Amino acid sequence: MASALQLTWSFGYKGSVADSLAFFDDNIVIYPVGNNVVIYDTVRKTQKFLNSARDADSQTEPSEGITAMAVSPNTRFIAIAERGPSSATICVYDLYTQRKKKVLTTTETSSREYVSIVFSADSRQLLTQAGDPDWALLIWNMEKSSMEKSAPMAVYKPAPPLPISQCSFHPTDPNVFCVSGTGVVKVFRMVNNQIKLMPGSVNALASKRDNQNCLCHTWVAEERVVVGTDGGELLLYESSGEMKTILTHSPGGGRGVYSLYGTSRGFLAGGQWGVYFFEKTDDKEYYRNVAHFDIGALASGREWSFANAIISLSSMRRQSK
């Protein structure tokens, strides 16, 4: 009798996946390798795997790779976005049982992939940013029963469509969220199941920095957002969507800011130059660089620098809270 092969260990790390590193607890880290997501216990040195849901289901299109992932703040669920030949799919798993909870598909977007996904602070909603060609923004209700077919609660399609690199929820209000991308920083509010653009977001970026490529952003308080650009600038926005200032201590030098993470004291910024820790001040500078971790000696090449920056940010975040 033929015996079935079973995956026991997977080497590597897929750094091209948006938000590709997460902690389940202090000892267990979650990250993508190929078409699998690895749940790695750093103490026991063991791995568990979440396989591609599309490859396991003959009724769906084959997977063309994982594009984004997100772990809910209560660490109960993980959402994994996969690119398909004609449409995008998001599979939600229970992290405690490693069982599939639901599959999210829709005809509301013609994109084949999601470039960014994130859970709300209460873990009840999932915000998903579709890619080319329509760059639609969709919100899903995570409270419906397991495996029930779901449709998005609300959809926003920008006109004209502009490339978006990240979406995020407000840290406490699940009805407020932000997106950033090429020439775009916008803050929205959900009103009666409709996504409305905040008044300050209208041409907020265009009036200060035309065609600025915004690579990432993070909420630094309930009222402000910091945005990182490919030129190394750090832009400070109000929650109304209005741009406030360019931070004086931005890394600059044409070296991009590729990762940001907000803490109670300020925020962490990561790029090829390493990781900076910015602390809130009471003067007009708003935030000041108080620490720098250089990863240049640890890795060479653009992609490895990005991966190390993300890893450094994720491991340092708990120490900075």
N, C-alpha and C positions, 0 to 999 in steps of 0.2 A: 504494500500500500504506500502510495506517495505521501510524503510528509510535507506540510506547509511551512514556508519560510516565515520567520517572525523577526521584525526589526527590534534589535536590542540596544543599539548605540548609533548615534548619528553625529558626525563631525562637521564643523563649519558654522557659519552664521550668515544669514541673508540680510545685509545692512540696507538694501534698497527698499525694504518694507517700512512703511510709515509707522512710527512709534513701535520699533521692533524689539524693545526690551522692556519687561515689566516684572515686578516682584509680586509673588503670591503671599509670601511672608518673608521673614528675615533670612531664611535659608533656601527658599525655592525661587528660582528665576525662570522666566518664560521668554522664549525667543524662537524665531523661525529659522529652519534649515531646509533649503529646497522647498518642496511642497508640503512639508510637515511643520508643526509647531512643537517644540521640545519643552517639556516641563522638567527642569533639572534640579535635583536635590543636591545642594553643594556640600552637605554634611555626609549623607549616605552614598554620594557619588552615583546616583541612579538617574535614569531618564524614563519618562513616560511620553507618549506621543499622541498628538491629535492629527490624524491623517487628513488629506484633502477630501472633503465631503463630496466633491464633484466626481473624483475618481472612484469613490466607493459606491456611488449611486449611478446605475446604468441608465436611469431615466433623465439624467441631466447631461449637459454638454461637458466635455472634458475640461479640466482646469488648465489654464495657461499660466498659473502661478499666483502666489499670495502677494497682494499689493499693500495691505494695511491691516493692522490689528489693534484691539483695544481691550483692556481688562477693566471691568466695572469697579468703581471705588469701594464697594463692599466685598470685592475679590470673589464674588460668587460666579460670575460669568466672564467668558472671553468671546469677543466677536472677531471673526476672521474673514476678511474680504478677499475674494478671488476673481481674477480676470477670466473671462470666457470668450469663445470665438465670436459670439454675437451679443452677450449680455453679462452683466456683473452679478455676483452672488455674495451674500453675507451669511455665514453659518455662525450660530450662537451656541456655545457649549457650556455645560455646567462644569466648573473647574473641580468640584468636589467628586463628581462621579465620572468625569470625562465623557459624558453622554451628550449627544446633540439635543439642544432644546428647541431650536426653530431655525428655519431657513428663510431668509429675506430676499425676495425677488420682486421686481416691478417693471412695468412698461412706462413709468413716468419719466425715465431717463433713457436715452439711446446710447449712453456710454457703455463701454465694455469693462470698465473698472471703476473702483473707488480709490481716490488718492489719499483720503483721510477719514477716519471714523473715531468717534469718542462717545463715551457714556456721560450722562448728566451726573451731577454730584450725588443725587439720590438714587442713582442706578436704575431709574425707571424709564429713561428715554435714551435713544441712540441717535446721534447726529452723524449723517454720512454725506461726504462731499464727492460727487461723481466727477469724472474726468471729461476729456474731450469726447464729443463736440459741444455738448450743451452746458457742462459744468453746473449741473443741477444740485441743489442743496435739499436734502430730505431728512425728515424726522420720523422716527419709528417709536411705537409704544412697546416697551419690553414687558409689560405686565399681563399681556394676554396669555392664555393657557399654552402649555408646551405643544410644539409642532402645529399650532393653529396657523393657517395661512394668514399672513399679515400684509397689510397695505400701509404705506407711509401715512402718518397723521397729516403732514403738510409738505408741500414741495415749492421751492423757489427756483425759477429759471431766470438768470440774469440776461439783460439785453443792453448792449451786446454781450455775448459770453466771453469772459476773460479767464485765463488759466489761474486756478487756485491751488495752493500747495498745502493749506492746513485749515481745519475748522476746529472750534472749541466752544464749550459751554462756559457761561458765567460761573464762578466758583460756588455761588449759593442759589442763584435764580435760574431754574431750568428753562425759563421762557426767554432768556437772553443769550445770544451766542455771537461769535465773531468768525470771520473768514479773512484770509490774507493770501496774496499771490502777486502776479505780475501787474503792477500798477493798481493793486486793489487792497484796501483795508476797509472792511465793512462790519458794522455791528447791527444785529437784527433783534427784533422782539416778536414773540409769538402772541398774536391777538386773535381770539376766536378761531383757533386752528388755521390761521393764516400768518405767513411769515412777512413781517413788515420791516422795512429798512428804517433805522433810526435817523432822525433829521440831520444830525451832525455828520453822518456817513456820506452824504451826497457830495461828491467831488472833494472829500476831505483830503485825500492823498494827491489828487491831481493839482490842487491849488498850491501844494508845497513841493512835491517831488514827482514830476511827470515820469511815467513809465519806470518807476523804481521797482526793482524786483524784490518783493518781500518774501523771504524764505521761510520764516517761522514767526510765531508770536506766543505770548503767555500772559495770563491775567496776573497782575502783581498785587492787586487789591480789588475790592468789589467795585471800585470806580475807575480803574485804569488798566490799560493793556500796553505791554512793551512789544515792539515789532522789530525783528532783525532783518537786515537787507544784505544783498550780495556785495555791497560796497563796504560792509562793516559798520554801518550806522545802526544805532538803536533809537527807534522812534517811539515817543510816548503819546498814547491816545487816551482820551476820556471815554468812559463807557457809553457816552452819547454818540461816539463815532468821530468826534472832532479831534484833529491832531493838535497836541499841545506844544511839543518841542522835540528837538533832536538832543539826546543826552550828551552832555559835554564829554563824558569819559567813554564814548563809543570806541571800540577797537580801531575802526577805520582802516586806512591803508589799502583799500580795495580787496580786503580779505573777508569773505562772507561769514555771517553769523548763521549757523546751520541748526542750532538747537537752543531752546530757551526753556527754563523751568522756574516758576515762581515759588518763593518760600515766604514765611511769615516775616522775615527780615529784609527781603529784597528779591533777587533772582540770580540764577546761574545762566551764563551764556557760553556756548561751545562752538568751536570752529577749528580750522587748521592750526591756529595759533595756540590752541589749548582750551582751557576752561577758566573763565573769569567769574568771580563772585561779586555782585553789586549789592551794596547795602543802602537802604533808604536813609536820606538825610533830611534835615529840616530847612535847608536853604534852597536857592533857586536851581541848584544842580539836580535836585530830586533824588538821584542815585549816584553813588560813588564806587569805583572799583577798589575793593579792599583786599582781594586775594587773587592769585593767578596760579593755575596748575598747568605746567607745560607738558604736552604729550608728544612734542615734536621728536624727542629722542627715542620714543617708544615705537613709533610707526612712521613709515615713509610712504608717500603716495596718497592721493586725494581720498580714495574710498576708505582706506584703512584709518586715515585721520578722522574721517567722519564717524566711523564705527566706534573708535576709541573715545571720541568726544561724547557720543551718546551714552556709552557705557559709563564714562566718568561722571556725566551729569546724573544718571540714574542712581549710581552708588553714593554720590555725594549729597543727594537731595535730602535724605533722611537726617544727615548730620547737620544740615543747614536750617532745619525747621525750628 
